[in-house]
Amino acid sequence: MTNSVKACLFDLDGVLVDTAKYHYLAWKRLAEELGFAFTEQDNERLKGVSRMASLDILLSIGGISLEEAARLELAERKNNWYVDMISKMDRSEILPGALEFLQECRNNGIKVALGSASKNAMTILNNTGLTPYFDAIVDGTKTSAAKPDPEVFTLGAAELGVSPEECIVFEDAEAGIEAAARAGMRSIGIGSEETLGEANLVIPSLEHMSYRRLSELQA
């Protein structure tokens, strides 16, 4: 990583906050209503994927084919359950190390953007008090293409006024790591080396990241 880092772009679910469990519970409830089981292993396939693409994966697991109107109704039902759960979130659900690293970035002149497929990102950011830490917020309401398409990250870089090679993306999903690469950005995977091996660096959580380490990576 030889190019100067001017911006950090963060996925939301699984990187900054723990909302993955709520997605899983809502999708699991939907699957059960449709008459089939949906496991945590199945849920791994939905990481970093848009709502409708996630629904399509779930329906394929259940061997169900539906018309567009029925698919939209199911996606809305799942989302209503999810929104009800995240409306009760607070700062306690910010993942370890996230707040500290966001503050370090801002203190050291590193621009910060959100790059999330979630259409509920603002609800989560506001409820957890994270909104003021971001210079730009790109979420599912601003994008038309889901990861691994790079749109969410290229828009983030444009809003920050930086070039892709000056950005580092923090992601917990394979689709997000691929999106970063396709955007011409470097990436740091949050999770396991086994699933995020294509990232430039993999760490267990943002507890293992600091401005000093970020500086060392670009030396």
MARKOL-579139 format. One line per field, with one value per atom (N, C-alpha, C): residue number from 1; residue in one letter; atom name; y, x, z. Coordinates in steps of 0.2 Angstrom, whole numbers, always signed. Each point is the difference from the previous one (the first is absolute). Layout:
// residues N
num <- c(NUM | ...) .
residuo <- c(a | ...) .
atomo <- c(CA | ...) .
py <- c(Y | ...) .
px <- c(X | ...) .
pz <- c(Z | ...) .
END
This chain:
// residues 219
num <- c(1 | 1 | 1 | 2 | 2 | 2 | 3 | 3 | 3 | 4 | 4 | 4 | 5 | 5 | 5 | 6 | 6 | 6 | 7 | 7 | 7 | 8 | 8 | 8 | 9 | 9 | 9 | 10 | 10 | 10 | 11 | 11 | 11 | 12 | 12 | 12 | 13 | 13 | 13 | 14 | 14 | 14 | 15 | 15 | 15 | 16 | 16 | 16 | 17 | 17 | 17 | 18 | 18 | 18 | 19 | 19 | 19 | 20 | 20 | 20 | 21 | 21 | 21 | 22 | 22 | 22 | 23 | 23 | 23 | 24 | 24 | 24 | 25 | 25 | 25 | 26 | 26 | 26 | 27 | 27 | 27 | 28 | 28 | 28 | 29 | 29 | 29 | 30 | 30 | 30 | 31 | 31 | 31 | 32 | 32 | 32 | 33 | 33 | 33 | 34 | 34 | 34 | 35 | 35 | 35 | 36 | 36 | 36 | 37 | 37 | 37 | 38 | 38 | 38 | 39 | 39 | 39 | 40 | 40 | 40 | 41 | 41 | 41 | 42 | 42 | 42 | 43 | 43 | 43 | 44 | 44 | 44 | 45 | 45 | 45 | 46 | 46 | 46 | 47 | 47 | 47 | 48 | 48 | 48 | 49 | 49 | 49 | 50 | 50 | 50 | 51 | 51 | 51 | 52 | 52 | 52 | 53 | 53 | 53 | 54 | 54 | 54 | 55 | 55 | 55 | 56 | 56 | 56 | 57 | 57 | 57 | 58 | 58 | 58 | 59 | 59 | 59 | 60 | 60 | 60 | 61 | 61 | 61 | 62 | 62 | 62 | 63 | 63 | 63 | 64 | 64 | 64 | 65 | 65 | 65 | 66 | 66 | 66 | 67 | 67 | 67 | 68 | 68 | 68 | 69 | 69 | 69 | 70 | 70 | 70 | 71 | 71 | 71 | 72 | 72 | 72 | 73 | 73 | 73 | 74 | 74 | 74 | 75 | 75 | 75 | 76 | 76 | 76 | 77 | 77 | 77 | 78 | 78 | 78 | 79 | 79 | 79 | 80 | 80 | 80 | 81 | 81 | 81 | 82 | 82 | 82 | 83 | 83 | 83 | 84 | 84 | 84 | 85 | 85 | 85 | 86 | 86 | 86 | 87 | 87 | 87 | 88 | 88 | 88 | 89 | 89 | 89 | 90 | 90 | 90 | 91 | 91 | 91 | 92 | 92 | 92 | 93 | 93 | 93 | 94 | 94 | 94 | 95 | 95 | 95 | 96 | 96 | 96 | 97 | 97 | 97 | 98 | 98 | 98 | 99 | 99 | 99 | 100 | 100 | 100 | 101 | 101 | 101 | 102 | 102 | 102 | 103 | 103 | 103 | 104 | 104 | 104 | 105 | 105 | 105 | 106 | 106 | 106 | 107 | 107 | 107 | 108 | 108 | 108 | 109 | 109 | 109 | 110 | 110 | 110 | 111 | 111 | 111 | 112 | 112 | 112 | 113 | 113 | 113 | 114 | 114 | 114 | 115 | 115 | 115 | 116 | 116 | 116 | 117 | 117 | 117 | 118 | 118 | 118 | 119 | 119 | 119 | 120 | 120 | 120 | 121 | 121 | 121 | 122 | 122 | 122 | 123 | 123 | 123 | 124 | 124 | 124 | 125 | 125 | 125 | 126 | 126 | 126 | 127 | 127 | 127 | 128 | 128 | 128 | 129 | 129 | 129 | 130 | 130 | 130 | 131 | 131 | 131 | 132 | 132 | 132 | 133 | 133 | 133 | 134 | 134 | 134 | 135 | 135 | 135 | 136 | 136 | 136 | 137 | 137 | 137 | 138 | 138 | 138 | 139 | 139 | 139 | 140 | 140 | 140 | 141 | 141 | 141 | 142 | 142 | 142 | 143 | 143 | 143 | 144 | 144 | 144 | 145 | 145 | 145 | 146 | 146 | 146 | 147 | 147 | 147 | 148 | 148 | 148 | 149 | 149 | 149 | 150 | 150 | 150 | 151 | 151 | 151 | 152 | 152 | 152 | 153 | 153 | 153 | 154 | 154 | 154 | 155 | 155 | 155 | 156 | 156 | 156 | 157 | 157 | 157 | 158 | 158 | 158 | 159 | 159 | 159 | 160 | 160 | 160 | 161 | 161 | 161 | 162 | 162 | 162 | 163 | 163 | 163 | 164 | 164 | 164 | 165 | 165 | 165 | 166 | 166 | 166 | 167 | 167 | 167 | 168 | 168 | 168 | 169 | 169 | 169 | 170 | 170 | 170 | 171 | 171 | 171 | 172 | 172 | 172 | 173 | 173 | 173 | 174 | 174 | 174 | 175 | 175 | 175 | 176 | 176 | 176 | 177 | 177 | 177 | 178 | 178 | 178 | 179 | 179 | 179 | 180 | 180 | 180 | 181 | 181 | 181 | 182 | 182 | 182 | 183 | 183 | 183 | 184 | 184 | 184 | 185 | 185 | 185 | 186 | 186 | 186 | 187 | 187 | 187 | 188 | 188 | 188 | 189 | 189 | 189 | 190 | 190 | 190 | 191 | 191 | 191 | 192 | 192 | 192 | 193 | 193 | 193 | 194 | 194 | 194 | 195 | 195 | 195 | 196 | 196 | 196 | 197 | 197 | 197 | 198 | 198 | 198 | 199 | 199 | 199 | 200 | 200 | 200 | 201 | 201 | 201 | 202 | 202 | 202 | 203 | 203 | 203 | 204 | 204 | 204 | 205 | 205 | 205 | 206 | 206 | 206 | 207 | 207 | 207 | 208 | 208 | 208 | 209 | 209 | 209 | 210 | 210 | 210 | 211 | 211 | 211 | 212 | 212 | 212 | 213 | 213 | 213 | 214 | 214 | 214 | 215 | 215 | 215 | 216 | 216 | 216 | 217 | 217 | 217 | 218 | 218 | 218 | 219 | 219 | 219) .
residuo <- c(m | m | m | t | t | t | n | n | n | s | s | s | v | v | v | k | k | k | a | a | a | c | c | c | l | l | l | f | f | f | d | d | d | l | l | l | d | d | d | g | g | g | v | v | v | l | l | l | v | v | v | d | d | d | t | t | t | a | a | a | k | k | k | y | y | y | h | h | h | y | y | y | l | l | l | a | a | a | w | w | w | k | k | k | r | r | r | l | l | l | a | a | a | e | e | e | e | e | e | l | l | l | g | g | g | f | f | f | a | a | a | f | f | f | t | t | t | e | e | e | q | q | q | d | d | d | n | n | n | e | e | e | r | r | r | l | l | l | k | k | k | g | g | g | v | v | v | s | s | s | r | r | r | m | m | m | a | a | a | s | s | s | l | l | l | d | d | d | i | i | i | l | l | l | l | l | l | s | s | s | i | i | i | g | g | g | g | g | g | i | i | i | s | s | s | l | l | l | e | e | e | e | e | e | a | a | a | a | a | a | r | r | r | l | l | l | e | e | e | l | l | l | a | a | a | e | e | e | r | r | r | k | k | k | n | n | n | n | n | n | w | w | w | y | y | y | v | v | v | d | d | d | m | m | m | i | i | i | s | s | s | k | k | k | m | m | m | d | d | d | r | r | r | s | s | s | e | e | e | i | i | i | l | l | l | p | p | p | g | g | g | a | a | a | l | l | l | e | e | e | f | f | f | l | l | l | q | q | q | e | e | e | c | c | c | r | r | r | n | n | n | n | n | n | g | g | g | i | i | i | k | k | k | v | v | v | a | a | a | l | l | l | g | g | g | s | s | s | a | a | a | s | s | s | k | k | k | n | n | n | a | a | a | m | m | m | t | t | t | i | i | i | l | l | l | n | n | n | n | n | n | t | t | t | g | g | g | l | l | l | t | t | t | p | p | p | y | y | y | f | f | f | d | d | d | a | a | a | i | i | i | v | v | v | d | d | d | g | g | g | t | t | t | k | k | k | t | t | t | s | s | s | a | a | a | a | a | a | k | k | k | p | p | p | d | d | d | p | p | p | e | e | e | v | v | v | f | f | f | t | t | t | l | l | l | g | g | g | a | a | a | a | a | a | e | e | e | l | l | l | g | g | g | v | v | v | s | s | s | p | p | p | e | e | e | e | e | e | c | c | c | i | i | i | v | v | v | f | f | f | e | e | e | d | d | d | a | a | a | e | e | e | a | a | a | g | g | g | i | i | i | e | e | e | a | a | a | a | a | a | a | a | a | r | r | r | a | a | a | g | g | g | m | m | m | r | r | r | s | s | s | i | i | i | g | g | g | i | i | i | g | g | g | s | s | s | e | e | e | e | e | e | t | t | t | l | l | l | g | g | g | e | e | e | a | a | a | n | n | n | l | l | l | v | v | v | i | i | i | p | p | p | s | s | s | l | l | l | e | e | e | h | h | h | m | m | m | s | s | s | y | y | y | r | r | r | r | r | r | l | l | l | s | s | s | e | e | e | l | l | l | q | q | q | a | a | a) .
atomo <- c(N | CA | C | N | CA | C | N | CA | C | N | CA | C | N | CA | C | N | CA | C | N | CA | C | N | CA | C | N | CA | C | N | CA | C | N | CA | C | N | CA | C | N | CA | C | N | CA | C | N | CA | C | N | CA | C | N | CA | C | N | CA | C | N | CA | C | N | CA | C | N | CA | C | N | CA | C | N | CA | C | N | CA | C | N | CA | C | N | CA | C | N | CA | C | N | CA | C | N | CA | C | N | CA | C | N | CA | C | N | CA | C | N | CA | C | N | CA | C | N | CA | C | N | CA | C | N | CA | C | N | CA | C | N | CA | C | N | CA | C | N | CA | C | N | CA | C | N | CA | C | N | CA | C | N | CA | C | N | CA | C | N | CA | C | N | CA | C | N | CA | C | N | CA | C | N | CA | C | N | CA | C | N | CA | C | N | CA | C | N | CA | C | N | CA | C | N | CA | C | N | CA | C | N | CA | C | N | CA | C | N | CA | C | N | CA | C | N | CA | C | N | CA | C | N | CA | C | N | CA | C | N | CA | C | N | CA | C | N | CA | C | N | CA | C | N | CA | C | N | CA | C | N | CA | C | N | CA | C | N | CA | C | N | CA | C | N | CA | C | N | CA | C | N | CA | C | N | CA | C | N | CA | C | N | CA | C | N | CA | C | N | CA | C | N | CA | C | N | CA | C | N | CA | C | N | CA | C | N | CA | C | N | CA | C | N | CA | C | N | CA | C | N | CA | C | N | CA | C | N | CA | C | N | CA | C | N | CA | C | N | CA | C | N | CA | C | N | CA | C | N | CA | C | N | CA | C | N | CA | C | N | CA | C | N | CA | C | N | CA | C | N | CA | C | N | CA | C | N | CA | C | N | CA | C | N | CA | C | N | CA | C | N | CA | C | N | CA | C | N | CA | C | N | CA | C | N | CA | C | N | CA | C | N | CA | C | N | CA | C | N | CA | C | N | CA | C | N | CA | C | N | CA | C | N | CA | C | N | CA | C | N | CA | C | N | CA | C | N | CA | C | N | CA | C | N | CA | C | N | CA | C | N | CA | C | N | CA | C | N | CA | C | N | CA | C | N | CA | C | N | CA | C | N | CA | C | N | CA | C | N | CA | C | N | CA | C | N | CA | C | N | CA | C | N | CA | C | N | CA | C | N | CA | C | N | CA | C | N | CA | C | N | CA | C | N | CA | C | N | CA | C | N | CA | C | N | CA | C | N | CA | C | N | CA | C | N | CA | C | N | CA | C | N | CA | C | N | CA | C | N | CA | C | N | CA | C | N | CA | C | N | CA | C | N | CA | C | N | CA | C | N | CA | C | N | CA | C | N | CA | C | N | CA | C | N | CA | C | N | CA | C | N | CA | C | N | CA | C | N | CA | C | N | CA | C | N | CA | C | N | CA | C | N | CA | C | N | CA | C | N | CA | C | N | CA | C | N | CA | C | N | CA | C | N | CA | C | N | CA | C | N | CA | C | N | CA | C | N | CA | C | N | CA | C | N | CA | C | N | CA | C | N | CA | C | N | CA | C | N | CA | C | N | CA | C | N | CA | C | N | CA | C | N | CA | C | N | CA | C | N | CA | C | N | CA | C | N | CA | C | N | CA | C | N | CA | C | N | CA | C | N | CA | C | N | CA | C | N | CA | C | N | CA | C | N | CA | C | N | CA | C | N | CA | C | N | CA | C | N | CA | C | N | CA | C | N | CA | C | N | CA | C | N | CA | C) .
py <- c(-6 | +6 | +6 | +3 | +5 | +7 | +0 | +6 | +3 | +7 | +3 | -1 | -2 | -1 | +7 | +2 | +6 | -1 | -6 | -1 | -8 | -1 | -7 | +0 | -6 | -1 | -6 | +0 | -5 | -3 | -7 | -3 | +1 | -1 | +1 | -7 | -4 | -6 | -5 | -2 | -4 | +3 | +7 | +3 | +6 | +4 | +5 | -2 | -3 | -2 | -8 | -2 | -7 | -1 | +1 | -1 | -6 | -4 | -6 | -5 | +0 | -4 | +1 | +7 | +2 | -2 | +1 | -3 | -7 | -4 | -7 | -2 | +3 | -1 | +1 | +6 | +2 | -5 | -2 | -5 | -7 | -2 | -6 | +0 | +5 | +0 | +0 | +3 | +0 | -7 | -3 | -7 | -5 | +1 | -5 | +1 | +7 | +1 | -3 | -1 | -3 | -7 | -3 | -7 | -4 | +4 | -4 | +4 | -4 | +2 | +5 | +5 | +4 | +0 | -2 | -1 | +6 | +0 | +6 | -1 | -6 | -2 | +3 | -1 | +3 | +8 | +3 | +7 | +3 | -4 | +2 | +2 | -3 | +2 | +7 | +3 | +6 | +6 | -1 | +5 | +5 | +6 | +5 | +0 | -3 | -1 | +4 | +3 | +4 | -4 | +4 | -3 | -5 | +2 | -4 | -6 | +1 | -5 | -5 | +2 | -4 | -4 | +3 | -4 | -5 | +1 | -5 | -6 | +1 | -5 | -4 | +3 | -3 | -5 | +3 | -4 | -5 | +0 | -5 | -6 | +2 | -5 | -4 | +3 | -3 | -3 | +1 | -3 | +4 | +6 | +4 | +5 | +0 | +5 | +5 | +6 | +5 | +5 | +3 | +6 | +6 | +5 | +6 | +3 | +1 | +3 | -4 | -6 | -4 | +0 | +1 | +0 | +7 | +5 | +7 | +0 | -3 | -1 | -3 | -6 | -4 | +5 | +3 | +4 | +6 | +3 | +5 | -3 | -6 | -3 | -1 | -3 | -1 | +6 | +5 | +7 | +3 | -1 | +3 | -3 | -7 | -3 | +2 | +1 | +2 | +7 | +5 | +7 | +0 | -4 | +0 | -2 | -4 | -3 | +6 | +3 | +5 | +6 | +2 | +6 | +0 | -6 | +0 | +0 | +1 | +0 | +6 | -1 | +6 | -1 | +5 | +0 | -7 | -3 | -7 | -5 | +1 | -5 | +3 | +5 | +1 | -5 | -3 | -5 | +3 | -5 | +3 | +3 | +5 | +3 | +5 | +0 | +4 | +7 | +2 | +7 | +3 | -3 | +2 | +1 | -5 | +1 | +6 | +0 | +6 | +7 | +0 | +6 | +2 | -5 | +0 | +3 | -3 | +2 | +7 | +3 | +7 | +4 | -2 | +4 | +1 | -5 | +0 | +2 | +3 | +3 | -5 | -6 | -6 | +1 | +1 | +1 | -7 | +0 | -6 | +0 | -6 | -1 | -6 | -1 | -6 | -3 | -6 | -3 | -7 | +1 | -6 | -1 | -6 | -2 | +1 | +2 | +0 | +6 | +0 | +5 | +3 | -3 | +2 | +3 | +1 | +3 | +6 | +5 | +6 | -2 | -4 | -2 | -3 | -4 | -3 | +5 | +4 | +5 | +5 | +2 | +5 | -3 | -6 | -4 | -1 | -2 | -1 | +6 | +6 | +6 | +0 | -4 | +0 | +5 | +3 | +5 | +5 | +4 | +5 | -2 | -6 | -2 | +0 | +0 | -1 | +7 | +0 | +6 | -2 | -6 | -2 | -6 | -1 | -6 | -2 | -6 | -3 | -7 | +0 | -6 | -3 | -5 | -3 | +5 | +6 | +5 | +4 | -1 | +4 | -4 | -7 | -4 | -4 | -2 | -5 | -7 | +0 | -7 | -2 | -7 | -3 | -2 | +0 | -3 | -8 | -2 | +2 | +6 | +3 | +6 | +5 | +4 | +5 | +7 | +0 | +7 | +3 | -4 | +4 | +3 | -3 | +2 | +6 | -1 | +6 | +6 | -1 | +6 | +3 | -4 | +3 | +4 | -3 | +4 | +6 | +0 | +6 | +6 | -3 | +5 | +3 | -4 | +2 | +4 | +0 | +4 | -3 | -7 | -4 | -5 | -2 | -5 | -7 | -5 | -7 | -2 | +1 | -2 | +3 | +5 | +3 | -3 | -4 | -3 | -7 | -1 | -7 | -2 | -6 | -2 | -5 | +1 | -5 | -4 | -7 | -4 | -7 | -3 | -6 | -6 | +2 | -4 | -1 | -6 | -1 | +4 | +1 | +5 | +7 | +2 | +7 | +0 | -5 | +0 | +0 | -3 | +0 | +6 | +3 | +7 | +5 | +0 | +4 | +0 | -7 | -1 | +3 | -1 | +2 | +8 | +3 | +7 | +3 | -4 | +2 | +2 | -3 | +2 | -6 | +2 | -6 | -1 | -6 | -2 | -3 | +0 | -3 | -4 | -7 | -4 | -1 | +1 | -1 | -7 | -5 | -7 | -5 | -5 | -5 | +0 | -2 | -1 | -4 | -6 | -5 | +3 | +4 | +3 | +7 | +3 | +7 | +1 | -6 | +0 | +4 | +3 | +4 | +7 | +2 | +7 | +1 | +6 | +2 | -2 | +0 | -2 | -2 | -5 | -3 | +1 | +3 | +0 | -2 | -2 | -3 | +5 | +7 | +5 | +7 | +5 | +7 | +1 | -4 | +0 | -1 | -3 | -1 | +5 | +5 | +6 | +6 | +4 | +7 | +4 | +6 | +5 | -2 | -2 | -1 | -6 | -5 | -6 | +2 | +4 | +2 | +4 | +4 | +3 | -5 | -5 | -5 | -4 | -1 | -3 | +4 | +6 | +4 | +3 | -3 | +2 | -3) .
px <- c(+4 | -4 | +4 | +2 | +5 | -3 | -7 | -3 | -2 | +0 | -2 | -8 | -2 | -7 | -3 | -5 | -3 | -7 | -3 | -7 | -1 | -4 | -2 | -8 | -2 | -7 | -2 | -5 | -2 | -7 | +0 | -7 | -3 | -6 | -4 | -1 | -4 | -1 | +6 | +1 | +6 | +7 | +0 | +6 | +0 | -5 | -1 | -5 | -6 | -5 | -2 | -3 | -2 | -8 | -1 | -7 | -1 | +5 | -1 | -5 | +0 | -4 | -7 | -2 | -7 | -2 | +5 | -2 | -1 | +4 | -1 | -7 | -1 | -7 | -6 | +1 | -6 | +0 | +5 | +0 | -2 | +2 | -2 | -7 | -3 | -7 | -4 | +3 | -4 | +1 | +5 | +1 | -5 | +0 | -5 | -7 | -2 | -7 | -1 | +5 | +0 | +1 | +1 | +0 | +7 | +5 | +7 | +5 | +5 | +5 | +5 | +3 | +5 | +5 | +6 | +5 | +5 | +4 | +5 | +5 | +2 | +4 | -3 | -6 | -4 | +1 | -1 | +1 | +6 | +6 | +6 | +0 | -4 | -1 | -3 | -3 | -3 | +4 | +6 | +4 | +2 | -1 | +2 | -5 | -5 | -5 | -6 | -3 | -6 | -6 | -5 | -6 | -3 | -1 | -4 | +5 | +6 | +5 | +0 | +0 | -1 | -6 | -6 | -6 | +0 | +3 | +1 | +4 | +6 | +3 | -4 | -3 | -5 | -5 | -3 | -5 | +3 | +6 | +3 | +2 | +1 | +1 | -6 | -6 | -6 | -3 | +3 | -2 | -7 | +0 | -7 | +1 | -4 | +0 | -6 | +1 | -6 | +0 | -6 | +0 | +3 | +1 | +3 | -4 | -6 | -5 | +1 | +0 | +0 | +7 | +5 | +7 | +1 | -3 | +0 | -3 | -6 | -4 | +4 | +4 | +4 | +5 | +4 | +6 | -3 | -6 | -2 | -2 | -3 | -1 | +6 | +5 | +6 | +3 | +0 | +3 | -4 | -6 | -4 | +2 | +1 | +2 | +7 | +4 | +7 | +0 | -3 | -1 | -2 | -5 | -3 | +6 | +4 | +5 | +6 | +2 | +5 | -2 | -6 | -3 | +2 | +1 | +2 | +7 | +5 | +7 | +2 | +6 | +3 | +8 | +4 | +7 | +3 | -3 | +3 | +1 | -3 | +0 | +6 | +3 | +6 | +6 | +3 | +4 | +7 | +3 | +7 | +5 | +2 | +6 | -3 | -6 | -3 | +0 | -3 | +0 | +7 | +4 | +7 | +4 | -1 | +4 | -3 | -7 | -3 | +2 | +1 | +2 | +7 | +4 | +8 | +0 | -4 | +0 | -1 | -5 | -2 | +5 | +3 | +5 | +6 | +1 | +7 | -2 | -5 | -2 | -2 | -1 | -2 | -8 | -2 | -7 | -4 | -6 | -4 | -6 | -2 | -6 | -3 | -7 | -3 | -2 | +1 | -1 | -4 | -7 | -4 | -6 | -2 | -5 | -7 | +0 | -6 | -4 | -6 | -5 | -2 | +2 | -1 | +6 | +5 | +6 | -1 | -4 | -1 | -3 | -5 | -3 | +5 | +4 | +6 | +5 | +2 | +5 | -3 | -6 | -3 | -1 | -3 | -1 | +6 | +6 | +6 | +5 | -2 | +3 | +7 | +0 | +6 | -1 | -5 | -1 | +5 | +2 | +5 | +7 | +1 | +7 | +2 | -6 | +1 | +0 | +5 | +0 | -5 | -1 | -5 | -3 | -7 | -3 | -3 | +2 | -3 | -3 | -7 | -3 | -5 | -4 | -4 | -5 | -2 | -4 | +3 | +7 | +4 | +2 | +0 | +3 | -5 | +2 | -5 | +3 | +7 | +3 | +3 | -1 | +2 | +7 | +4 | +7 | -1 | +5 | +6 | +1 | -5 | +0 | +4 | +4 | +4 | -4 | -6 | -3 | +0 | -2 | +0 | +6 | +6 | +7 | +2 | -1 | +2 | -4 | -7 | -4 | +3 | +2 | +3 | +6 | +5 | +6 | -2 | -5 | -2 | -2 | -4 | -3 | +5 | +5 | +6 | +5 | +0 | +4 | +7 | +1 | +6 | +0 | +6 | +1 | -1 | -2 | +0 | +6 | +6 | +6 | +2 | -4 | +2 | -5 | -4 | -5 | +2 | -2 | +0 | -7 | -3 | -6 | +0 | -5 | +0 | -6 | +0 | -5 | +0 | -6 | +0 | -3 | -1 | -3 | +4 | +0 | +4 | -2 | -7 | -3 | +3 | +1 | +3 | +7 | +4 | +7 | +1 | -4 | +0 | -2 | -5 | -3 | +6 | +4 | +5 | +6 | +1 | +5 | -2 | -6 | -3 | +0 | -1 | +1 | +7 | +5 | +7 | +2 | -3 | +2 | +3 | +4 | +2 | -5 | +1 | -5 | +3 | -4 | +2 | -6 | +1 | -6 | -1 | -6 | -2 | -3 | +4 | -2 | +5 | -1 | +5 | +4 | +6 | +4 | -3 | -3 | -3 | -5 | -4 | -5 | +2 | +4 | +2 | +7 | +3 | +7 | +2 | -5 | +2 | +1 | -2 | +2 | +7 | +2 | +7 | +3 | -5 | +2 | -7 | +1 | -6 | +1 | -5 | +1 | -7 | +0 | -6 | -5 | +2 | -5 | +4 | -4 | +3 | +4 | +0 | +4 | +7 | +1 | +7 | +3 | -4 | +2 | +1 | +5 | +1 | +3 | +0 | +3 | +8 | +3 | +7 | +1 | -4 | +0 | -2 | -5 | -1 | +5 | +4 | +6 | +5 | +1 | +5 | -1 | -7 | -2 | +2 | +0 | +1 | +7 | +5 | +7 | +3) .
pz <- c(+0 | +0 | +0 | -6 | +0 | -1 | -3 | -1 | +6 | +1 | +6 | +1 | +6 | +2 | +2 | -3 | +1 | +3 | -1 | +2 | +2 | +4 | +2 | -1 | -3 | -2 | +4 | +3 | +5 | -2 | -1 | +0 | +7 | +1 | +6 | +4 | -3 | +4 | +1 | +6 | +1 | +1 | -2 | +0 | +6 | +0 | +5 | +5 | -2 | +5 | -1 | +5 | +0 | -2 | -7 | -2 | -4 | -1 | -4 | +4 | +6 | +4 | -1 | -1 | -1 | -8 | -4 | -7 | +0 | +3 | +1 | +3 | +5 | +4 | -5 | -4 | -4 | -6 | -3 | -6 | +3 | +5 | +3 | +1 | +3 | +1 | -6 | -6 | -6 | -3 | +0 | -2 | +3 | +7 | +4 | -2 | -2 | -2 | -7 | -4 | -7 | +1 | +6 | +1 | -1 | +0 | +0 | +5 | +2 | +4 | -3 | +4 | -2 | +5 | -1 | +5 | +0 | +5 | +1 | -6 | -2 | -6 | -6 | -1 | -6 | +0 | +6 | +1 | -2 | +0 | -2 | -7 | -4 | -7 | -2 | +6 | -1 | +2 | +2 | +3 | -6 | +1 | -5 | -6 | +0 | -6 | +1 | -5 | +0 | +3 | +2 | +2 | -5 | -6 | -5 | -2 | +0 | -2 | +6 | +6 | +6 | -1 | -1 | -1 | -5 | -6 | -5 | +2 | +4 | +3 | +5 | +4 | +5 | -4 | -5 | -3 | -4 | -2 | -4 | +5 | +6 | +5 | +2 | +0 | +1 | -6 | -6 | -6 | -3 | +2 | -1 | -6 | -5 | -5 | +0 | +0 | +1 | -5 | -1 | -5 | +4 | -4 | +3 | +6 | -1 | +5 | +7 | -1 | +6 | +4 | -5 | +3 | +4 | -3 | +3 | +7 | +0 | +6 | +6 | -2 | +5 | +2 | -5 | +2 | +5 | -1 | +4 | +7 | +0 | +7 | +4 | -3 | +3 | +3 | -4 | +1 | +6 | +0 | +6 | +7 | +0 | +6 | +2 | -5 | +1 | +3 | -3 | +2 | +7 | +2 | +7 | +5 | -2 | +4 | +1 | -6 | +0 | +3 | +1 | +3 | +7 | +3 | +7 | +1 | -5 | +1 | +4 | +3 | +3 | -1 | +4 | -1 | +2 | +4 | +3 | -6 | -6 | -5 | -5 | +1 | -4 | +2 | -5 | +1 | +3 | +4 | +3 | -5 | +2 | -3 | -6 | -2 | -5 | +1 | +6 | +2 | +0 | +3 | +2 | -7 | -5 | -6 | -4 | +0 | -4 | +3 | +6 | +3 | -2 | +0 | -1 | -8 | -4 | -7 | -1 | +4 | -1 | +3 | +6 | +3 | -4 | -4 | -4 | -8 | -1 | -7 | -5 | +2 | -5 | -1 | -6 | -1 | +1 | +2 | +2 | -4 | -3 | -4 | +2 | +0 | +0 | -7 | -1 | -6 | +1 | +1 | +2 | -5 | -1 | -4 | +4 | +6 | +5 | -2 | -1 | -1 | +7 | +5 | +7 | +4 | -4 | +3 | +4 | -2 | +4 | +7 | +0 | +6 | +5 | -2 | +4 | +2 | -4 | +1 | +5 | +0 | +4 | +7 | +0 | +7 | +4 | -4 | +4 | +1 | -3 | +1 | -5 | -5 | -4 | -6 | -1 | -6 | -1 | +6 | -1 | -1 | +0 | -2 | -7 | -5 | -7 | -4 | -4 | -5 | -6 | -1 | -6 | +2 | -2 | +1 | -6 | -2 | -6 | +2 | -1 | +2 | -6 | +2 | -5 | -3 | +3 | -3 | -6 | +0 | -5 | -6 | +1 | -5 | -4 | -6 | -4 | +0 | +1 | -1 | +6 | +2 | +6 | -1 | +6 | +0 | -2 | -4 | -2 | -5 | -2 | -4 | +4 | -3 | +4 | +1 | -2 | +0 | +7 | +5 | +7 | +2 | -2 | +2 | -5 | -6 | -5 | +2 | +1 | +2 | +7 | +5 | +6 | -1 | -5 | -1 | -4 | -4 | -4 | +5 | +5 | +5 | +5 | +1 | +4 | -4 | -7 | -4 | +0 | +1 | +0 | -6 | -2 | -5 | +3 | -4 | +3 | +3 | -3 | +2 | +7 | +2 | +6 | +6 | -2 | +5 | +2 | +7 | +2 | +3 | -3 | +2 | +6 | +5 | +5 | -1 | -1 | -2 | +4 | +1 | +3 | -5 | -6 | -5 | -6 | -3 | -6 | -6 | +0 | -5 | +0 | +7 | +1 | -2 | +2 | -2 | -8 | -3 | -7 | -3 | +3 | -2 | +1 | +5 | +1 | -5 | -2 | -5 | -7 | -1 | -7 | +0 | +6 | +0 | +0 | +0 | +0 | +7 | +5 | +7 | +4 | +5 | +4 | +5 | +3 | +5 | +6 | +6 | +6 | +2 | +0 | +2 | +8 | +2 | +7 | +1 | +2 | +1 | -1 | -3 | -1 | -7 | +1 | -6 | -5 | +2 | -4 | -5 | +2 | -4 | -3 | +3 | -3 | -2 | -3 | -2 | -5 | -4 | -6 | +2 | +7 | +2 | +1 | +0 | +1 | +7 | +5 | +7 | +3 | +4 | +4 | +8 | +3 | +7 | +3 | +7 | +3 | +1 | +2 | +1 | +0 | +0 | +0 | +7 | +5 | +5 | -1 | -6 | -2 | -5 | -1 | -5 | +4 | -2 | +2 | -5 | +1 | -5 | -1 | +6 | -1 | -5 | +1 | -4 | -7 | -1 | -7 | -3 | +4 | -3 | -2 | +4 | -1 | -7 | -1 | -6 | -7 | +1 | -6 | -1 | +5 | +0 | -6) .
END
